[in-house]
Amino acid sequence: MSEKFSFQNGTPVAAYEDIVDFFRKRTTSVCPVCGFSGWNILATNQVNDTNVAMGIVMLDVETGVPLAQAASYVLAHCKKCAFMRMHHLLTISNWVKEGKPDFVEDENS
């Protein structure tokens, strides 16, 4: 992923292909509700001719300003039963910046 896509308007972003790589390398593909193995990634759009996945940012309902402590997520839903799951977008973005390393469990994990 190009460095220019790490943030957009203060929201972390990751290339769509990087999100798919993260799901394949770090998650199970089986839905915990129905057992199906097909997922759709939500909240994707085009930025400078590149598909990116952008998280949800919580907004102040009165001002429309993003909250400073808002977390960004990638949402995915099961193609069969519509079960939704969320993944922390900044963690995925950092994983990409680190070169997509394999997960190594240690006592601090």
N, CA, C and O of each residue as an XYZ file, in Angstrom:
436
protein
N       0.847     -1.179      0.000
C       0.000      0.000      0.000
C       0.882      1.227      0.000
O       1.873      1.285      0.728
N       0.537      2.182     -0.791
C       1.283      3.430     -0.843
C       1.056      4.231      0.435
O      -0.043      4.229      0.989
N       2.094      4.910      0.896
C       2.014      5.717      2.117
C       0.910      6.768      2.026
O       0.318      7.116      3.048
N       0.618      7.279      0.840
C      -0.380      8.339      0.711
C      -1.788      7.863      1.064
O      -2.677      8.693      1.257
N      -2.014      6.563      1.154
C      -3.333      6.061      1.489
C      -3.466      5.666      2.953
O      -4.484      5.090      3.336
N      -2.458      5.962      3.791
C      -2.547      5.539      5.181
C      -3.591      6.334      5.963
O      -4.187      5.809      6.903
N      -3.820      7.595      5.585
C      -4.856      8.409      6.213
C      -5.535      9.267      5.159
O      -4.899      9.717      4.207
N      -6.828      9.490      5.335
C      -7.573     10.399      4.473
C      -8.495     11.201      5.385
O      -9.376     10.635      6.033
N      -8.299     12.494      5.435
C      -9.080     13.363      6.318
C      -9.035     12.871      7.765
O     -10.037     12.926      8.477
N      -7.865     12.390      8.194
C      -7.693     11.935      9.568
C      -8.186     10.531      9.839
O      -8.048     10.041     10.960
N      -8.759      9.866      8.845
C      -9.273      8.509      9.006
C      -8.291      7.522      8.392
O      -7.915      7.677      7.230
N      -7.861      6.497      9.155
C      -6.957      5.521      8.552
C      -7.650      4.762      7.432
O      -8.827      4.418      7.539
N      -6.925      4.506      6.373
C      -7.456      3.735      5.256
C      -6.443      2.673      4.880
O      -5.262      2.779      5.210
N      -6.908      1.665      4.199
C      -6.036      0.611      3.689
C      -6.577      0.203      2.334
O      -7.787      0.227      2.107
N      -5.693     -0.169      1.445
C      -6.122     -0.611      0.122
C      -7.005     -1.852      0.266
O      -6.770     -2.692      1.134
N      -8.000     -1.954     -0.574
C      -8.930     -3.082     -0.532
C      -8.180     -4.413     -0.552
O      -8.506     -5.325      0.207
N      -7.183     -4.520     -1.416
C      -6.417     -5.754     -1.526
C      -5.688     -6.071     -0.227
O      -5.529     -7.240      0.122
N      -5.241     -5.037      0.498
C      -4.589     -5.245      1.789
C      -5.576     -5.751      2.833
O      -5.223     -6.584      3.667
N      -6.807     -5.256      2.793
C      -7.835     -5.726      3.716
C      -8.115     -7.207      3.454
O      -8.222     -7.998      4.392
N      -8.232     -7.574      2.190
C      -8.471     -8.971      1.830
C      -7.296     -9.828      2.303
O      -7.504    -10.903      2.867
N      -6.072     -9.366      2.081
C      -4.895    -10.099      2.570
C      -4.950    -10.296      4.073
O      -4.655    -11.385      4.565
N      -5.325     -9.251      4.816
C      -5.423     -9.352      6.273
C      -6.445    -10.416      6.663
O      -6.170    -11.258      7.517
N      -7.622    -10.381      6.040
C      -8.649    -11.372      6.361
C      -8.157    -12.784      6.070
O      -8.404    -13.699      6.855
N      -7.466    -12.969      4.952
C      -6.978    -14.309      4.594
C      -5.880    -14.812      5.524
O      -5.838    -15.997      5.854
N      -4.991    -13.912      5.949
C      -3.845    -14.324      6.760
C      -4.118    -14.342      8.254
O      -3.487    -15.102      8.989
N      -5.057    -13.507      8.717
C      -5.219    -13.338     10.164
C      -6.587    -13.734     10.714
O      -6.783    -13.688     11.928
N      -7.536    -14.121      9.867
C      -8.878    -14.445     10.358
C      -9.349    -15.779      9.798
O      -8.765    -16.319      8.858
N     -10.409    -16.297     10.388
C     -11.068    -17.466      9.828
C     -12.119    -16.976      8.841
O     -12.717    -15.917      9.033
N     -12.335    -17.730      7.815
C     -13.304    -17.287      6.817
C     -14.690    -17.870      7.058
O     -15.627    -17.559      6.322
N     -14.830    -18.702      8.066
C     -16.114    -19.345      8.323
C     -16.970    -18.459      9.223
O     -16.520    -18.014     10.279
N     -18.189    -18.212      8.802
C     -19.124    -17.405      9.585
C     -19.470    -18.153     10.873
O     -19.814    -19.334     10.822
N     -19.385    -17.483     12.029
C     -19.702    -18.161     13.286
C     -21.201    -18.428     13.475
O     -21.587    -19.190     14.362
N     -22.037    -17.808     12.653
C     -23.480    -17.983     12.788
C     -24.001    -19.119     11.912
O     -24.735    -19.987     12.385
N     -23.617    -19.112     10.623
C     -24.201    -20.090      9.694
C     -23.178    -21.057      9.093
O     -23.565    -22.037      8.457
N     -21.884    -20.801      9.281
C     -20.856    -21.700      8.758
C     -20.467    -21.452      7.313
O     -19.628    -22.176      6.778
N     -21.051    -20.448      6.661
C     -20.721    -20.134      5.267
C     -19.356    -19.452      5.199
O     -18.916    -18.846      6.176
N     -18.690    -19.548      4.060
C     -17.336    -18.994      3.929
C     -17.229    -17.837      2.951
O     -16.167    -17.633      2.364
N     -18.287    -17.079      2.762
C     -18.234    -15.943      1.837
C     -18.547    -14.640      2.543
O     -19.548    -14.536      3.252
N     -17.685    -13.636      2.352
C     -17.835    -12.343      3.022
C     -17.787    -11.206      2.008
O     -17.066    -11.286      1.014
N     -18.553    -10.151      2.260
C     -18.447     -8.896      1.524
C     -17.839     -7.861      2.454
O     -18.232     -7.758      3.616
N     -16.884     -7.095      1.947
C     -16.286     -6.007      2.718
C     -17.055     -4.744      2.389
O     -17.241     -4.402      1.222
N     -17.500     -4.052      3.431
C     -18.313     -2.853      3.250
C     -17.461     -1.604      3.346
O     -16.319     -1.653      3.803
N     -18.016     -0.490      2.917
C     -17.404      0.838      3.016
C     -16.165      0.961      2.151
O     -15.147      1.495      2.594
N     -16.241      0.474      0.922
C     -15.126      0.653      0.002
C     -15.477      1.720     -1.019
O     -16.641      1.888     -1.383
N     -14.467      2.436     -1.478
C     -14.676      3.439     -2.515
C     -13.371      3.654     -3.267
O     -12.377      2.978     -3.000
N     -13.370      4.576     -4.188
C     -12.189      4.868     -4.993
C     -11.515      6.131     -4.483
O     -12.174      7.153     -4.295
N     -10.212      6.070     -4.260
C      -9.405      7.238     -3.934
C      -8.214      7.227     -4.887
O      -7.401      6.303     -4.863
N      -8.117      8.240     -5.710
C      -7.016      8.324     -6.681
C      -6.855      7.030     -7.469
O      -5.745      6.516     -7.606
N      -7.966      6.503     -7.989
C      -7.986      5.295     -8.809
C      -7.548      4.036     -8.071
O      -7.156      3.062     -8.713
N      -7.602      4.028     -6.751
C      -7.259      2.850     -5.960
C      -8.434      2.496     -5.071
O      -8.994      3.375     -4.416
N      -8.828      1.207     -5.032
C      -9.877      0.780     -4.119
C      -9.337      0.828     -2.703
O      -8.270      0.282     -2.425
N     -10.058      1.469     -1.815
C      -9.656      1.529     -0.410
C     -10.847      1.145      0.465
O     -12.002      1.311      0.071
N     -10.551      0.639      1.639
C     -11.592      0.353      2.627
C     -11.461      1.402      3.716
O     -10.385      1.585      4.284
N     -12.546      2.082      4.003
C     -12.509      3.134      5.008
C     -13.420      2.755      6.159
O     -14.499      2.201      5.952
N     -12.990      3.051      7.353
C     -13.779      2.716      8.523
C     -14.887      3.714      8.780
O     -15.031      4.717      8.081
N     -15.656      3.414      9.791
C     -16.730      4.288     10.237
C     -16.152      5.237     11.271
O     -15.447      4.811     12.186
N     -16.438      6.485     11.133
C     -15.983      7.489     12.094
C     -17.217      8.026     12.810
O     -18.191      8.429     12.173
N     -17.166      8.027     14.142
C     -18.276      8.578     14.915
C     -18.249     10.100     14.819
O     -17.195     10.719     14.959
N     -19.414     10.697     14.579
C     -19.518     12.147     14.431
C     -20.349     12.736     15.562
O     -21.248     12.085     16.094
N     -20.037     13.967     15.918
C     -20.877     14.730     16.830
C     -22.155     15.052     16.061
O     -22.098     15.686     15.007
N     -23.306     14.623     16.576
C     -24.554     14.791     15.824
C     -24.970     16.242     15.670
O     -25.716     16.571     14.748
N     -24.510     17.108     16.544
C     -24.874     18.515     16.443
C     -23.992     19.283     15.467
O     -24.469     20.171     14.761
N     -22.702     18.941     15.426
C     -21.777     19.702     14.591
C     -21.343     18.959     13.331
O     -20.908     19.585     12.365
N     -21.460     17.617     13.332
C     -20.982     16.830     12.205
C     -19.474     16.655     12.203
O     -18.915     16.121     11.245
N     -18.810     17.094     13.260
C     -17.351     17.007     13.360
C     -16.972     15.624     13.890
O     -17.582     15.148     14.848
N     -15.968     14.965     13.278
C     -15.523     13.675     13.801
C     -15.018     13.817     15.238
O     -14.331     14.783     15.569
N     -15.361     12.858     16.080
C     -14.902     12.859     17.460
C     -13.434     12.471     17.515
O     -12.995     11.590     16.775
N     -12.675     13.118     18.381
C     -11.232     12.894     18.460
C     -10.888     11.452     18.798
O      -9.883     10.932     18.314
N     -11.704     10.795     19.620
C     -11.413      9.438     20.058
C     -12.128      8.376     19.220
O     -12.181      7.209     19.611
N     -12.668      8.768     18.092
C     -13.416      7.826     17.264
C     -12.501      6.735     16.728
O     -11.360      6.998     16.348
N     -13.001      5.538     16.702
C     -12.265      4.408     16.149
C     -12.782      4.119     14.742
O     -13.964      4.315     14.456
N     -11.909      3.662     13.883
C     -12.285      3.330     12.514
C     -12.279      1.821     12.350
O     -11.414      1.126     12.883
N     -13.259      1.326     11.605
C     -13.434     -0.107     11.440
C     -13.632     -0.471      9.982
O     -14.094      0.339      9.178
N     -13.276     -1.696      9.657
C     -13.674     -2.311      8.403
C     -14.835     -3.223      8.763
O     -14.739     -4.017      9.698
N     -15.914     -3.111      8.035
C     -17.067     -3.968      8.257
C     -17.131     -5.010      7.159
O     -16.881     -4.716      5.990
N     -17.467     -6.220      7.544
C     -17.685     -7.293      6.580
C     -18.969     -8.004      6.967
O     -19.290     -8.109      8.151
N     -19.704     -8.492      5.983
C     -20.908     -9.254      6.308
C     -20.930    -10.553      5.534
O     -20.456    -10.633      4.401
N     -21.493    -11.575      6.172
C     -21.625    -12.898      5.561
C     -22.592    -12.802      4.384
O     -23.661    -12.203      4.495
N     -22.207    -13.394      3.262
C     -23.051    -13.357      2.073
C     -24.321    -14.197      2.226
O     -25.295    -13.985      1.503
N     -24.316    -15.153      3.170
C     -25.481    -16.023      3.341
C     -26.460    -15.488      4.382
O     -27.645    -15.329      4.087
N     -25.980    -15.207      5.599
C     -26.902    -14.855      6.687
C     -26.834    -13.390      7.093
O     -27.614    -12.955      7.941
N     -25.917    -12.618      6.506
C     -25.763    -11.183      6.762
C     -25.169    -10.862      8.136
O     -25.217     -9.709      8.564
N     -24.608    -11.859      8.839
C     -23.909    -11.581     10.088
C     -22.804    -10.576      9.798
O     -22.095    -10.705      8.800
N     -22.651     -9.564     10.670
C     -21.627     -8.537     10.455
C     -20.507     -8.681     11.474
O     -20.733     -9.013     12.637
N     -19.292     -8.419     11.003
C     -18.134     -8.401     11.894
C     -17.351     -7.123     11.627
O     -17.406     -6.562     10.532
N     -16.615     -6.667     12.651
C     -15.834     -5.438     12.534
C     -14.380     -5.738     12.857
O     -14.078     -6.556     13.726
N     -13.480     -5.063     12.141
C     -12.043     -5.179     12.388
C     -11.464     -3.773     12.504
O     -11.827     -2.881     11.738
N     -10.572     -3.582     13.458
C      -9.967     -2.281     13.746
C      -9.071     -1.865     12.584
O      -8.064     -2.520     12.311
N      -9.429     -0.788     11.903
C      -8.751     -0.377     10.676
C      -7.317      0.094     10.920
O      -6.436     -0.185     10.108
N      -7.070      0.799     12.018
C      -5.711      1.266     12.287
C      -4.757      0.094     12.493
O      -3.607      0.157     12.057
N      -5.208     -0.962     13.142
C      -4.379     -2.161     13.319
C      -4.033     -2.776     11.965
O      -2.894     -3.187     11.741
N      -5.007     -2.838     11.069
C      -4.756     -3.381      9.726
C      -3.789     -2.477      8.971
O      -2.867     -2.968      8.319
N      -3.987     -1.159      9.050
C      -3.101     -0.216      8.379
C      -1.666     -0.361      8.883
O      -0.723     -0.350      8.091
N      -1.501     -0.498     10.200
C      -0.161     -0.692     10.770
C       0.446     -2.016     10.327
O       1.647     -2.087     10.066
N      -0.368     -3.065     10.239
C       0.100     -4.377      9.778
C       0.663     -4.267      8.353
O       1.691     -4.864      8.034
N      -0.020     -3.501      7.512
C       0.450     -3.296      6.141
C       1.781     -2.537      6.151
O       2.716     -2.915      5.446
N       1.866     -1.464      6.953
C       3.106     -0.679      7.035
C       4.283     -1.516      7.522
O       5.429     -1.263      7.149
N       3.994     -2.524      8.366
C       5.044     -3.401      8.896
C       5.430     -4.514      7.930
O       6.277     -5.348      8.251
N       4.820     -4.535      6.758
C       5.162     -5.539      5.753
C       4.335     -6.804      5.827
O       4.758     -7.842      5.317
N       3.150     -6.744      6.457
C       2.220     -7.874      6.550
C       2.852     -9.095      7.228
O       2.811    -10.194      6.675
N       3.432     -8.914      8.409
C       4.100    -10.038      9.069
C       3.104    -11.096      9.562
O       1.933    -10.801      9.801
N       3.589    -12.320      9.707
C       2.789    -13.364     10.326
C       2.602    -13.025     11.793
O       3.457    -12.377     12.395
N       1.501    -13.451     12.366
C       1.240    -13.193     13.774
C       2.099    -14.120     14.624
O       2.156    -15.326     14.384
N       2.760    -13.549     15.610
C       3.558    -14.337     16.550
C       2.990    -14.066     17.928
O       3.048    -12.942     18.426
N       2.438    -15.112     18.546
C       1.835    -14.955     19.871
C       2.932    -14.970     20.928
O       3.831    -15.811     20.909
N       2.834    -14.025     21.843
C       3.760    -14.006     22.972
C       2.973    -13.724     24.240
O       1.750    -13.596     24.196
N       3.654    -13.628     25.353
C       2.966    -13.432     26.627
C       2.248    -12.100     26.724
O       1.393    -11.939     27.596
N       2.563    -11.129     25.856
C       1.919     -9.818     25.866
C       0.753     -9.713     24.900
O       0.113     -8.664     24.820
N       0.466    -10.769     24.171
C      -0.597    -10.718     23.164
C      -1.962    -10.783     23.794
O      -2.969    -10.752     23.087
